[in-house]
């Protein structure tokens, strides 16, 4: 057999062997890619994403699209060939598996956490939107959870409204921990609460709950030190002056908060705040309208542009990384608060795009 033929045959066999090895060699990496986008002003699976009743709403045009990222599952391990392809692909990102699923978190645990964050982001978006429109929202401190086996179990319940601790009124969830930790472990704390059932009935009737009861709980020492604790987590609940429902399944995490808030504002505002333009974006939002950073922004800009977005509302802390590779035809607009977003949308619909605070590379 001629030497050239032998060499080519050996090289082919070696290449096939390497490819086979690459398929079977598992790597500690996962992949992120652009996910679907959904217009918060439109419909998803045949029903409006934002459903408002009990308050006048207005027709909307244009888009305010929330964006998502697809990730490989927790139990999936990319092989070497897939990892190399992902590194070379323009629209995908290969990241360490532990970045997406830290501390051995299962996919079920991750999905549960994402669902909880998504629910909380909806609540924050509603509050931020109504406050932007100067519509009053009633808020109070509640027992959000009770630790199993703790002193509070069976005495306090999730949904109880906390009026005061030891006779001192509470205004914020942090007030509860501050007042409890004034005690030594083994001392008694008196919670004045509206029981969860009474609070829920009053909310359904659109009334302020009035009946309270005192509940005494004996503190114990915390596991991480000598602090006094009772085993509850305090949170905030709200009563809205009308019904706002966000209908969007199979989406998790907190990153759609900004776009939900803007969609609510648009539906409650006579003027179309997009001016009919295609705007997408991302970002968490708190009840005061502060916009926070998210993960996978590079994938979200790609997904938004593929759907036709012209402008992308980008959290301030994500701007530098997002600006490293901007899809052609997409303008990245820096936002730090819902007020920033509203101001930029006013410039977009007025054609004052030269005034937009665009993202820049570092």
C-alpha positions in Angstrom: 0.0 0.0 0.0 1.5 3.4 -1.0 2.8 5.5 1.9 0.5 8.4 1.0 -2.6 6.1 1.2 -1.4 4.6 4.4 -1.0 8.1 6.0 -4.4 9.3 4.8 -6.0 6.1 6.1 -4.3 6.5 9.5 -5.3 10.1 9.7 -8.9 9.3 8.9 -9.0 6.5 11.5 -7.4 8.9 14.1 -10.0 11.6 13.2 -12.9 9.2 13.6 -11.4 8.0 16.9 -11.1 11.6 18.2 -14.7 12.4 17.1 -16.0 9.3 18.9 -14.1 10.1 22.0 -15.4 13.7 21.8 -19.0 12.4 21.8 -18.5 10.2 24.8 -16.3 12.5 26.9 -18.6 14.5 29.2 -17.7 18.1 30.2 -18.7 20.2 33.3 -20.4 22.8 31.1 -23.9 23.9 30.2 -25.2 26.0 27.4 -27.3 29.2 27.2 -29.1 30.2 24.0 -31.7 32.8 23.1 -35.2 31.9 24.3 -38.6 33.1 23.2 -39.8 36.7 23.7 -43.4 37.6 24.6 -45.1 40.9 24.0 -46.6 42.0 27.4 -49.1 44.1 25.5 -50.3 41.1 23.5 -51.5 37.6 23.9 -49.7 34.3 24.8 -51.3 30.9 24.1 -54.6 32.6 23.2 -55.1 34.9 26.1 -53.9 38.4 27.0 -50.7 38.5 29.0 -51.9 41.4 31.1 -55.5 41.2 32.3 -56.8 44.3 34.2 -60.4 44.6 35.5 -62.1 47.1 37.7 -60.2 50.1 36.1 -60.4 51.7 32.7 -57.8 50.5 30.2 -56.8 51.8 26.8 -55.8 50.2 23.5 -52.1 49.7 23.0 -49.9 49.4 19.9 -46.3 48.4 19.4 -44.4 46.0 21.5 -43.0 45.8 25.0 -41.4 42.4 24.9 -40.0 40.5 27.8 -37.1 38.2 26.9 -35.8 34.8 28.0 -32.9 32.5 27.9 -32.9 28.8 27.2 -30.5 26.6 29.3 -29.6 23.0 29.3 -31.1 20.9 32.0 -29.4 20.2 35.4 -28.9 16.5 34.7 -27.5 17.0 31.1 -23.8 17.0 30.6 -22.5 18.4 27.3 -20.0 16.2 25.5 -16.7 17.6 24.2 -18.0 18.0 20.7 -21.1 20.0 21.8 -18.9 22.2 24.1 -16.5 23.1 21.3 -19.3 23.8 18.9 -21.0 26.0 21.6 -17.8 27.9 22.1 -17.5 28.6 18.4 -21.2 29.4 17.8 -22.0 33.1 17.8 -25.5 32.9 19.3 -24.8 30.5 22.2 -22.7 30.7 25.4 -21.0 27.8 27.1 -20.7 28.3 30.9 -19.6 26.1 33.8 -22.5 23.9 34.9 -22.3 25.2 38.5 -23.0 28.7 37.3 -26.6 27.6 36.4 -27.0 25.0 39.1 -24.9 25.9 42.1 -24.3 23.6 45.1 -25.6 20.6 43.2 -29.1 22.1 42.9 -31.5 19.8 41.0 -33.6 21.0 38.1 -36.7 20.7 40.2 -35.2 22.9 42.9 -34.1 25.4 40.3 -37.5 25.5 38.7 -39.2 26.0 42.1 -36.8 28.8 42.9 -37.4 30.4 39.5 -41.2 30.1 40.0 -41.0 31.9 43.3 -38.9 34.6 41.9 -41.2 35.0 39.0 -44.2 35.4 41.3 -42.4 38.0 43.4 -41.4 39.9 40.3 -45.0 40.1 39.2 -46.0 41.5 42.5 -43.2 44.1 42.5 -44.0 45.0 38.9 -47.6 45.8 39.8 -46.6 47.9 42.8 -44.0 49.8 40.7 -46.4 50.4 37.9 -49.2 51.8 40.1 -46.7 54.0 42.0 -45.5 55.3 38.7 -49.0 56.4 37.9 -49.6 57.7 41.5 -52.2 55.1 42.2 -52.3 54.2 45.9 -51.3 50.7 46.9 -52.0 49.4 50.4 -49.1 47.4 51.9 -48.6 45.6 55.2 -46.1 43.2 56.8 -47.0 39.6 56.9 -45.6 36.2 58.0 -44.4 34.9 54.7 -43.2 31.5 56.0 -42.7 29.6 59.2 -39.8 27.2 59.8 -40.8 23.7 60.6 -40.0 22.7 64.2 -39.5 26.4 65.2 -41.1 28.0 68.3 -43.5 29.9 65.9 -44.9 26.7 64.3 -48.5 26.3 65.2 -48.7 29.8 66.7 -48.0 32.0 63.8 -49.1 31.1 60.2 -48.1 32.2 56.7 -50.4 35.1 55.7 -50.8 36.5 59.2 -50.6 40.3 59.2 -48.1 41.5 61.7 -49.3 44.8 63.3 -46.8 45.1 66.1 -44.1 43.3 68.0 -44.1 43.9 71.8 -46.5 46.8 71.2 -44.2 48.5 68.8 -45.7 49.0 65.3 -43.9 47.4 62.3 -43.7 49.2 59.0 -41.2 47.1 57.1 -40.3 43.3 57.2 -36.9 44.2 58.7 -38.6 45.8 61.7 -39.7 42.3 62.8 -36.2 40.8 63.0 -34.9 44.0 64.7 -37.5 43.8 67.4 -37.2 40.1 68.0 -33.4 40.2 68.3 -33.7 42.8 71.1 -34.6 39.8 73.2 -32.3 37.1 74.6 -32.9 33.4 73.6 -35.6 32.0 75.9 -37.5 35.2 76.4 -41.1 35.8 75.2 -42.1 38.0 72.3 -45.7 39.2 71.8 -46.9 39.5 68.2 -50.1 41.4 67.5 -51.5 39.9 64.3 -54.5 39.8 62.1 -55.0 36.0 61.5 -54.5 35.0 57.9 -58.1 33.9 57.4 -59.4 37.2 58.6 -56.9 39.1 56.4 -57.9 37.1 53.3 -61.6 37.6 54.0 -61.2 41.4 54.4 -59.1 41.6 51.3 -61.8 39.8 49.3 -64.4 42.1 50.6 -62.2 45.2 49.8 -62.1 46.2 53.5 -59.4 46.9 56.0 -59.0 43.9 58.5 -59.7 45.1 62.1 -59.7 42.1 64.4 -56.4 41.4 65.9 -55.1 38.9 68.5 -51.9 38.7 70.6 -49.7 35.7 70.1 -46.8 35.0 72.5 -43.8 33.1 71.2 -40.7 32.0 73.2 -37.4 32.8 71.3 -34.6 30.4 70.9 -30.9 30.7 69.9 -30.2 31.0 66.2 -28.1 28.3 64.5 -25.5 30.7 63.3 -24.9 32.5 66.6 -26.5 33.7 69.8 -29.3 35.8 68.3 -32.8 35.3 69.4 -35.2 34.0 66.8 -38.7 32.6 66.6 -38.5 30.9 63.2 -40.5 33.1 60.8 -39.6 35.1 57.7 -41.4 38.4 57.3 -42.5 39.7 54.0 -44.8 42.3 52.4 -48.3 41.8 51.0 -50.3 44.3 49.0 -53.9 45.1 48.2 -54.5 46.6 44.8 -57.4 48.9 44.1 -58.4 46.8 41.1 -57.5 43.4 39.7 -54.2 42.9 37.7 -53.4 39.3 36.5 -50.3 38.3 34.6 -51.0 35.2 32.5 -47.7 33.7 31.4 -46.8 30.0 32.1 -43.5 28.2 31.6 -41.4 31.3 32.5 -39.4 31.7 35.6 -37.0 34.1 37.3 -37.3 37.8 38.1 -36.0 39.3 35.0 -39.3 40.2 33.3 -40.2 42.7 36.1 -39.4 45.9 34.2 -41.3 44.9 31.1 -44.4 43.7 33.1 -44.4 47.1 34.9 -44.2 49.1 31.6 -46.9 46.9 30.1 -49.2 47.7 33.0 -48.5 51.4 32.7 -49.2 51.4 29.0 -52.6 49.7 29.4 -53.6 52.2 32.1 -52.4 55.2 30.1 -54.3 57.0 27.3 -51.2 57.5 25.3 -49.4 54.6 23.7 -46.0 54.8 25.5 -44.2 52.9 22.8 -45.5 55.1 19.9 -46.1 51.9 18.1 -42.4 50.9 18.0 -41.0 47.5 18.8 -39.3 47.8 22.2 -37.9 44.8 24.1 -36.0 44.6 27.3 -35.1 42.9 30.6 -34.4 43.7 34.2 -35.6 43.0 37.7 -37.7 45.7 39.4 -38.4 46.5 43.0 -41.5 48.1 44.5 -39.8 51.5 44.2 -39.1 51.1 40.5 -35.4 50.4 40.8 -34.2 48.2 37.9 -31.7 45.5 38.6 -29.3 43.4 36.5 -30.0 39.9 35.1 -28.0 37.0 33.6 -27.7 36.1 29.9 -28.3 39.6 28.6 -26.2 38.8 25.4 -28.6 36.0 24.6 -31.6 38.2 25.2 -30.5 40.9 22.9 -30.1 38.3 20.1 -33.5 36.8 20.7 -35.1 40.3 20.8 -33.5 41.4 17.5 -34.5 38.1 15.8 -38.1 38.9 16.6 -37.8 42.4 15.2 -37.0 44.6 18.2 -35.5 48.0 17.4 -34.7 49.1 21.0 -33.7 47.1 24.0 -34.1 48.5 27.5 -30.9 47.3 29.3 -30.3 47.5 33.1 -27.5 49.9 33.8 -25.3 47.2 35.4 -25.6 45.0 32.3 -24.9 47.7 29.7 -21.1 47.3 29.4 -21.3 43.5 28.7 -24.3 43.8 26.4 -22.5 46.5 24.4 -19.6 44.1 23.6 -21.6 42.5 20.8 -24.8 44.3 19.8 -27.0 42.7 17.1 -27.2 44.9 13.9 -30.2 47.2 14.0 -30.7 47.1 17.7 -30.2 50.1 20.0 -29.3 49.3 23.6 -30.9 51.9 26.0 -29.5 52.1 29.5 -32.1 52.2 32.3 -31.7 52.3 36.1 -35.3 53.0 37.1 -38.8 52.8 35.7 -38.6 56.6 35.4 -35.6 56.2 33.1 -37.5 53.7 31.0 -40.5 56.0 30.7 -38.3 59.0 29.7 -36.5 56.9 27.0 -39.9 55.7 25.7 -41.0 59.3 25.4 -37.9 60.1 23.3 -38.5 57.0 21.1 -42.1 57.9 20.3 -41.1 61.5 19.7 -38.3 60.6 17.4 -35.6 62.1 19.7 -33.4 59.0 19.5 -30.2 61.1 19.6 -31.1 61.8 23.2 -31.3 58.2 24.3 -28.8 57.0 26.9 -27.3 54.2 24.9 -25.0 51.5 26.3 -21.3 51.8 25.6 -18.4 49.3 25.8 -16.1 49.5 28.8 
